[in-house]
């Protein structure tokens, strides 16, 4: 990860801009599943971007937090991408999205029990063995108050990292959204997160639910990073130092320059911290 | 506390239940549950809209949403790779009441489908006209034309569905009087981008026979029974369109 500063999520609309981009340390992240295709222009575009810039593969469908073993076809698809693209980072979520033959395009919650920890450790290990490297696991957004947890989320992720050797991806917008939705403290979460395991940070925008307003925030990735999320990011960077940081935008895509300006805001905060340490 | 599997089974069942159904599960009655329900459905419907853009354009957002939602409930995705989602959507549309009078819609969906398949198909070499240069007529007869992985074709027996689809795809107004008869279409990926063209029915037969492993002379015999067979004057255009990867079985 050496040399990675701040990056942006890459969408097809920005392929040409990304190819031409020369900002120092910039990198791009894509959803791995969108490139688990046989060939064609989409793969060619990504390979062209990869020749110019570091790349991060972000999986959204492996369903690590499910009771079933990860789908071998999906894991093989990820392994092929990792082999062919040699990404700087590979990540997935602490969530499930597959059950009994169906795939649900979302990151679904589960009770963090000892049983779940054992199954998720097994799934993370299966993936890491197949791709021959460690992956970073991301804290999800929460919209429900679930009963029956044996572990706090941070405790659960720490066990997961220690047992499997995986690293962690801290999504600060998810922390903010989850804290608001479940009545917990985002500051305490960020302060307690095991920084030693963090190899990547995500920043994104959120929106109030159209019906429930500010009491239910949606991790929508369709707007700029909120001021409260920037504050939490500064808080993390002050404590833990700089980490490769991604501006995620999946909808209402602005011009490339607008996203890059937001990326530069993250980059300035990382550089400021580096300057202080020096 | 139920085990993880039981928790998932109940959660999955509640995800597909309708918002207005009162659930027996307290979790599904929390306001936040609808976020998951909406995200899952929107993810599936958006994937169908991406894979069937001409159908979407023809029927409009609301009608497409109704048809797609009904399809998703019946055939949820089985893979996280949504680029392949929607196999069977064309057949489903033919039995979906709200669009039943649009007889051409399933055919339009078939063309959207083969466009998507072509777009994501494997890369391969593309046969060049010069690859045929040293073939004798007899050699040509015994040669097999191996289809390019991105080549797809479709025949419509009674309706000008290709013209309808192509005018939408190319952003042209439907201001021409449609000649109401069958058409065949070829979709290929000659130079990195998907391309499409009308072909005589006989050419579609030739392509299907070639794809099944038949030699040139056998495929030509099969094509001879179909409309537009004449001679092989269309072969250079097929090669130019990138329909073939290579020749096999050259003497």
HADDOCK unambig.tbl for C-alpha pairs under 7 A between the chains (distance, minus, plus):
assign (segid A and resid 33 and name CA) (segid B and resid 80 and name CA) 6.50 0.50 0.50
assign (segid A and resid 33 and name CA) (segid B and resid 81 and name CA) 5.20 0.50 0.50
assign (segid A and resid 34 and name CA) (segid B and resid 81 and name CA) 6.53 0.50 0.50
assign (segid A and resid 36 and name CA) (segid B and resid 81 and name CA) 6.63 0.50 0.50
assign (segid A and resid 37 and name CA) (segid B and resid 120 and name CA) 5.72 0.50 0.50
assign (segid A and resid 38 and name CA) (segid B and resid 120 and name CA) 5.92 0.50 0.50
assign (segid A and resid 38 and name CA) (segid B and resid 121 and name CA) 5.22 0.50 0.50
assign (segid A and resid 38 and name CA) (segid B and resid 122 and name CA) 4.45 0.50 0.50
assign (segid A and resid 39 and name CA) (segid B and resid 120 and name CA) 5.49 0.50 0.50
assign (segid A and resid 39 and name CA) (segid B and resid 121 and name CA) 5.33 0.50 0.50
assign (segid A and resid 39 and name CA) (segid B and resid 122 and name CA) 4.18 0.50 0.50
assign (segid A and resid 39 and name CA) (segid B and resid 123 and name CA) 5.25 0.50 0.50
assign (segid A and resid 40 and name CA) (segid B and resid 119 and name CA) 5.85 0.50 0.50
assign (segid A and resid 40 and name CA) (segid B and resid 120 and name CA) 5.28 0.50 0.50
assign (segid A and resid 40 and name CA) (segid B and resid 121 and name CA) 6.07 0.50 0.50
assign (segid A and resid 40 and name CA) (segid B and resid 122 and name CA) 6.31 0.50 0.50
assign (segid A and resid 40 and name CA) (segid B and resid 123 and name CA) 5.97 0.50 0.50
assign (segid A and resid 40 and name CA) (segid B and resid 192 and name CA) 6.50 0.50 0.50
assign (segid A and resid 41 and name CA) (segid B and resid 192 and name CA) 5.59 0.50 0.50
assign (segid A and resid 41 and name CA) (segid B and resid 193 and name CA) 6.54 0.50 0.50
assign (segid A and resid 61 and name CA) (segid B and resid 80 and name CA) 5.20 0.50 0.50
assign (segid A and resid 67 and name CA) (segid B and resid 4 and name CA) 5.83 0.50 0.50
assign (segid A and resid 67 and name CA) (segid B and resid 5 and name CA) 5.33 0.50 0.50
assign (segid A and resid 101 and name CA) (segid B and resid 78 and name CA) 5.76 0.50 0.50
assign (segid A and resid 102 and name CA) (segid B and resid 76 and name CA) 6.22 0.50 0.50
assign (segid A and resid 102 and name CA) (segid B and resid 77 and name CA) 5.83 0.50 0.50
assign (segid A and resid 102 and name CA) (segid B and resid 78 and name CA) 4.57 0.50 0.50
assign (segid A and resid 103 and name CA) (segid B and resid 77 and name CA) 5.25 0.50 0.50
assign (segid A and resid 103 and name CA) (segid B and resid 78 and name CA) 4.96 0.50 0.50
assign (segid A and resid 103 and name CA) (segid B and resid 79 and name CA) 5.66 0.50 0.50
assign (segid A and resid 103 and name CA) (segid B and resid 80 and name CA) 6.18 0.50 0.50
assign (segid A and resid 104 and name CA) (segid B and resid 40 and name CA) 5.69 0.50 0.50
assign (segid A and resid 105 and name CA) (segid B and resid 40 and name CA) 5.11 0.50 0.50
assign (segid A and resid 105 and name CA) (segid B and resid 43 and name CA) 5.64 0.50 0.50
assign (segid A and resid 105 and name CA) (segid B and resid 44 and name CA) 6.93 0.50 0.50
assign (segid A and resid 106 and name CA) (segid B and resid 36 and name CA) 6.89 0.50 0.50
assign (segid A and resid 106 and name CA) (segid B and resid 39 and name CA) 6.36 0.50 0.50
assign (segid A and resid 106 and name CA) (segid B and resid 40 and name CA) 5.64 0.50 0.50
assign (segid A and resid 116 and name CA) (segid B and resid 4 and name CA) 6.37 0.50 0.50
assign (segid A and resid 143 and name CA) (segid B and resid 32 and name CA) 4.68 0.50 0.50
assign (segid A and resid 143 and name CA) (segid B and resid 33 and name CA) 6.87 0.50 0.50
assign (segid A and resid 144 and name CA) (segid B and resid 30 and name CA) 6.77 0.50 0.50
assign (segid A and resid 144 and name CA) (segid B and resid 32 and name CA) 5.48 0.50 0.50
assign (segid A and resid 144 and name CA) (segid B and resid 33 and name CA) 6.64 0.50 0.50
assign (segid A and resid 148 and name CA) (segid B and resid 1 and name CA) 6.15 0.50 0.50
assign (segid A and resid 216 and name CA) (segid B and resid 32 and name CA) 6.97 0.50 0.50
